[in-house]
Amino acid sequence: MAASGKTDMSFLAHIGELRGHLIRSVIAVVITSLVVAFFWDEFVEYIIMAPLKSTFPTFDWFNAFGQLTGFGVIYKEAFDISKDLTNLNPSGQITSQFFAVIVCGVILAIPYIIYELWKFIRPALKETERKYAGATICAVSFFFILGVLFSYFLLIPLCTQFLFTYDPFKVGNTWTLPSYIDLFVQLLLSMGLMFLLPVFVYFLTSIGILTPMFLKTYRKHAFIVVLVIAAAITPNDLYSMILVTIPLWILYEFSILVSNRVYNNQLNSQSNEIVKK
């Protein structure tokens, strides 16, 4: 009975500790969301609506690339899709604003959230694994933010410009504000999570679930999975799917290299232990 009671107390203490980490993470999101809300006008003009304008840096980069390669200016006409957005729902604007504020707050708070998650799982790790705490937090934050930046500077502006100007039936396109905000949030978060693939592969290889041989053997199957994911997180057009598939496949190939290095390090460690014995 005493042992059982001790186990129960340990379990409750564990849940209480998790609760503390979750509360601090939520507080961090609330604080960053309040910052976004306070600077809302700047966020709308320079971040949320910026990819919809021809003055966005991405279009200048592609125009410069076109001139450098001899294709000429790719985006010749000035445009501002944000002025063509409409709202048909009485609560559409306030819902979209709240949604955007929370998601931007979560993205800004990601490094701290990862830090809290690491503090929670740290006691269960070996001493050698704890040494890589800083590297792990930096790696997760780096790949997530890299995915967000890729989506923001390439996927969102190129997809929105293409889909809005694509008019084969000559009837024009009308977008609502909530639909754009949903697309904006979906692409940012989904690509941020997808770019964590090398980190997931690193941990799964470390605990023996994945091997580089497995990833190489099922490379063709993985490509189909990548295509399905690309179709699921994009507006379901071929142009967007290609833009997403290319970096995801590069990440998969990079993950094989990561898995191979972890696997070889494990083999070397086991060989050294055998030699010592």
N, C-alpha and C positions, 0 to 999 in steps of 0.2 A: 504493500500500500504506500509505504514511504517513497519507494522508488517511483511508483506511479505518480504520486503527488509532485515529486521533483521534476518528472518529465513534463507534467502538465504546466508547472510554473515556468519551465524553460521554454515551452512552446508559446505560452502567453507572453513571456518577455520578448520572444522573437517577433511575435505579431505586433507587440507594442513598439518595438524598434522600427519595424517596417512602417508602421503608422506615422512615426515621427519623421521618417525620411519623406514619406508621401506628403505630409503636411507642409514641410519646408519647401518641397518642390512646387506645390500648389501656390504657396506664398510667393515664391520666385516668379511664377507665371503671372500672378495677380499684379506684382510690382512692374514687371516688364510690359504687361498689357496696359497698365495705367500710364506708363511712359509713352506708349504708342498713342493712347487716347489723348494725352496732353499735347502731343505734337501731331495730331491727326491731319491737319491741313497740309503739313509738310509731307507726311506719309502718303497722302492721296496724290499730291501733285508730282512728287519726285520718286515715288516707289511704286505704288499700286497702279496708277494710270500711265506712268512713264513708258512702259513697253508698247503702249497703243499709239505712240506718236512717232513720226518719221525722224524726229530729232534724237531718238534713243540711240545710244552708242553702237548697238548691234548693227543697225542699218548703215551707219557710217563705216563700220568695219567691213561689211560686205561690199559696199560701194568702192572702198579702197582696194579690196581684194579683186573686184571685177576690173578695175582700171589697171591693176598691176599685172593681171593675167591676160589682158586684152579683150575681156568680155564687155568692158565699158561699165557705165553706171547701172547697177541692178535695180535700185529703187529710185526711179527718176522723179516721181511725183510726190509732193508733200502730202501728208495725211495725218489726221488726228481722229482715230476711231472712238476715243473717249467721248467726243461730242455727239456721236451717233447712238450712244447707249440710252435706253429708255427704261422706265420702271412702270410695270403694270399692276403691281401688288401694293396695297396701302402700307403694308409693313415691310415691303421689300428693301427699302433703304436702311431702316434701322436694323433689320436682321442681317443684311449684308455688312453693315458697319461693325456690328457686334462680332460677327463671324471673323471678319478680317482682323479686328483688334486682338481677339483671342489667339488666332493662329500666328500672327506676327509676334505676339507675346511669347508663345511657346517656342518659336524658332530662336528668339533672342535668349531665352532661358535654357536652351538645350545643353550648353556646357555645364551649367550648374546642376541640371537634372541628372546628367550622366555622372557627375561627381557624387551626388547623393546615392545614386544606384550603386556606384563602386563602393562607397562607404558601407552599404548594407551587405554586399557579398564579400567584402574584404576579409572578415573573420574566418570564412570558410575556405580561404585560399591558402596555399603553401607559402612559406616565407620567400621562396624564390619567385613566386608569381606576384607577390605583393610589391616587389621591387619595380615592376613595370606599371605601377598605378598611373603615374603621370603620362607615360607613353600611351597607355590604353585610353585614358580620357582624351588626350590630344588626337589619337587616331580616330575615335568615334566621332568627336566633334568635327575633325577635319573632313572626313568623308561625307558626313551629313551636310555640312555647310557647302562642300563642293557640289553635292547634288542639287542643293537649293540654288546655288549660283548658276549652275549649268541650266537649270530650268528657267531661272529668271532672265538670264542674258541671251539664251539661245532658243529654248523651247517655246516659252510664252510669246515673245515678240514675233518670231518667225511663223508660228502656228496661227496666232490671231490675225496677223496681216494676210496670210495666205487664205485662211478660211473666210475672212470678212470680204476680201476682194474677189474671191472665186464666185463667179456669177454666170454659169453657162446658160441659164434660162432667161437672163436679162430681167430679173424681177427685183433685184436689190436684196440686201441682207439687213435685217433689223435684229439687234441683240438687246437683251435686257440686262440691267445691272447685276441682278442676282446670278444670272447664268455666267457672266464673266467672272464674278467673284468666286463662284464655285469652281470654275476652270482654273483660276489663278491659285486658289488654295490647294486644289487636287494635284496640280502639277508640281507645286513647291514641295508639299509633304511627301508625295509618292516618290519623287526622284530623290529626295533627301534620304528616305528609307532604303530605296534600291541601291544607292551608292554605299550603303553599309555592308554590301555583300562580301568584300574582302575581310572585314572584321568578323562577320559571322563564320566564314570559312576558317579563319585563324583559330577561333575558339572551338569549333567543331572538330578540327584536325587535332587540336591540343588534347581534347578529351577522348580521342580515338574513334569518333563517329564517322569522320570523313578521311579519305586518303587521296593523294594526288592521282593515283591510278584510277580510282573511282571517277573522279572529275574528268579525266582524259577519256575513259572508256565511254562515258555517257555524254560526251561533248555534243553529239548530234541531237540527242534528246533534250539537252539543256538549251540548244538553240530554239527548239520548238517552244519550250517554256518561256524563253526570253520574248519570243514573238507574241505569245499569249499575254504576258505581262504588259508588253508595249501596247497591245490593243486595248487592254483593260484600263490603263491609266491615261490614255490619250483620247482626244475627241473622235476616235474611230475613223480617221482618214489615213491614207497610205503615207502621206507626207510626214505627218506627226509620228507615225509608227517607225519610219526609217530614222528620224531624228533621235528617237529613244532607243531603238535597237542597237545602233552603232556603239554608243558609250556603254550600254549594259553588256554587250558582248566583249568589249575591251576589258571591262571589269571582271568578267568571268575568266578570261584568259589570265588576267593579273592575279585572280584568286587562285588559279592553279599554281602559279609561281609561289604565292604565299604558302599554300598548303604543302608544296614540295619542300620548301625551306624548313617549315615546322617539322615535317615528317623526318627529314634528314637529321635535324637537330636531335629529335627523339631517338633515332637509331644510334647516333654518336654517343648520346648520354647513356643508353643501355649498354653499348659496347665498353665504355669507360668503367661502368659499374661492374661488368663481368670481369674486366681485367684486374680491377682492384680486389675482387674476391679471390 
